[in-house]
Each structure stands twice: as structure tokens, then as C-alpha cells.
Amino acid sequence: DEAARRRFLKRLYIPLPNKAARKKMMENLLRDQKHTISDEQFELMATKTKGYSGSDMAGLCSEAAFGPIRCLNEDIRNVDVAKVRPISMDDFEEALGGVRASVGSQDLKLYEEWNTQFGSF
């Protein structure tokens, strides 16, 4: 609404991350985790996640990171960390089935129009 817009000094539209940014996000999110993801596989996942937001990427990595834990047939409270396998490309492929892009193309169009009309930059 008009009154709410006036209260913000700056109105910024932050576009969805591009392929390079999505790849870097995955690399950063998995930096401290055991994984077997190669650079080429990160590239492939970055391509497959076109249209994903930063939050979507975080959710995807989190879901993939649970893959090795789900494979355990033990109470996870008593599992030796050394028994947990590294995160794999299969975990990401499976996570893609449950984590979808949260921003649709129609939403993007509305945000871009809003930015043209009201944005600060």
C-alpha cells in the first residue's frame, strides 16, 4: 500500500542468484561438510537450480545433507560420526525432488515491474 511504501527510505529489488552465485552458495554451504561433490557436479546442480532463491538453495543443501543420516539404520543420537558417509550427488538429486523453486515466473515479473516503478536503484 502507498503509506507502507513511503515509510521505507530505500526500496531494493534483489534478483534471484545467477548460476555462478548458486554454485558458490552450494560450495560455501558444504564447505565444512564431508562430501564427494566434484566441481563439475556443482556446475550441474547450479544449472538444475535455475530460478532458485538463496533460501531455496539453503533448503536444498540442508535436505541433501540429511541424506547420509537417513541411510543409517540406527538411532542417530548414538551414531559414530565416522560411520556417516559423505554427502553425494545422489543426495542432491533426491533433494531436488522435494525442494522446488519458491518464486514463480509470474512473481518475478511482478517484482521487476514493482522495481521499475518504486525501486531505489
C-alpha positions in Angstrom: 0.0 0.0 0.0 1.1 3.6 -0.6 1.6 4.5 3.0 3.7 1.5 3.7 5.9 2.2 0.7 6.5 5.8 1.9 7.9 4.5 5.2 10.9 2.8 3.5 13.8 5.1 2.6 15.3 2.6 0.2 13.3 0.0 -1.8 15.6 -2.6 -3.2 14.8 -5.5 -5.6 17.4 -8.2 -5.2 17.2 -10.6 -8.2 17.5 -14.3 -7.9 21.1 -15.6 -7.9 22.6 -16.5 -11.2 24.3 -19.8 -12.0 27.7 -18.8 -10.6 26.2 -17.5 -7.4 24.1 -20.7 -6.9 27.3 -22.8 -7.4 29.2 -20.6 -4.9 26.3 -20.9 -2.4 26.4 -24.7 -2.5 30.2 -24.7 -2.2 30.0 -22.4 0.8 27.2 -24.3 2.5 29.0 -27.6 2.1 32.5 -26.2 2.9 32.6 -27.7 6.4 30.8 -31.0 5.5 32.1 -34.3 4.2 31.0 -34.6 0.6 32.0 -36.2 -2.7 30.6 -33.5 -5.0 33.0 -32.6 -7.8 33.3 -29.1 -9.4 31.5 -30.5 -12.4 28.7 -31.8 -10.3 28.4 -28.4 -8.5 28.1 -26.9 -12.1 25.4 -29.4 -13.0 23.4 -28.7 -9.8 23.8 -24.9 -10.4 22.3 -25.4 -13.8 19.4 -27.6 -12.5 18.5 -25.0 -9.8 17.8 -22.1 -12.2 15.1 -20.0 -10.6 16.0 -20.9 -7.0 16.4 -18.2 -4.4 19.1 -18.1 -1.8 16.7 -19.6 0.7 15.8 -22.3 -1.7 19.5 -23.2 -2.2 20.0 -23.3 1.6 17.0 -25.6 1.9 18.3 -27.8 -0.9 21.7 -28.2 0.7 20.2 -28.9 4.1 17.9 -31.5 2.6 20.8 -33.1 0.7 22.9 -33.1 3.9 20.3 -35.2 5.7 20.6 -37.9 3.0 23.5 -39.7 4.7 21.8 -39.6 8.0 18.6 -41.0 6.6 20.5 -44.0 5.3 21.6 -45.0 8.8 19.6 -47.8 10.4 20.5 -46.7 13.9 19.4 -44.2 16.5 21.1 -41.1 15.3 21.8 -40.0 18.8 24.2 -42.8 19.3 25.9 -42.9 15.8 29.6 -42.6 15.5 30.3 -39.6 13.2 32.9 -41.7 11.3 30.1 -44.1 10.2 28.2 -41.3 8.4 29.0 -41.4 4.7 29.8 -38.2 2.8 27.1 -36.2 1.1 26.9 -37.3 -2.6 25.4 -36.2 -5.8 22.6 -38.8 -5.3 21.6 -36.9 -2.2 21.3 -33.7 -4.2 19.3 -35.4 -6.9 16.9 -36.8 -4.3 16.7 -33.4 -2.5 15.7 -31.8 -5.9 12.6 -34.0 -5.8 11.4 -32.3 -2.7 12.8 -28.8 -2.8 11.4 -26.7 -5.6 11.9 -23.0 -6.5 9.7 -20.9 -4.4 9.4 -17.9 -6.8 7.4 -18.4 -9.9 8.0 -16.6 -13.2 4.8 -14.5 -12.7 6.1 -13.4 -9.3 9.4 -12.4 -10.8 7.6 -10.3 -13.4 5.6 -8.5 -10.7 8.8 -7.8 -8.7 10.6 -6.4 -11.7 7.6 -4.2 -12.5 7.5 -3.0 -8.9 11.2 -2.3 -9.0 10.8 -0.2 -12.2 8.0 1.8 -10.6 9.1 2.1 -7.0 12.7 0.8 -6.6 15.5 3.0 -5.4 18.1 1.8 -7.9 
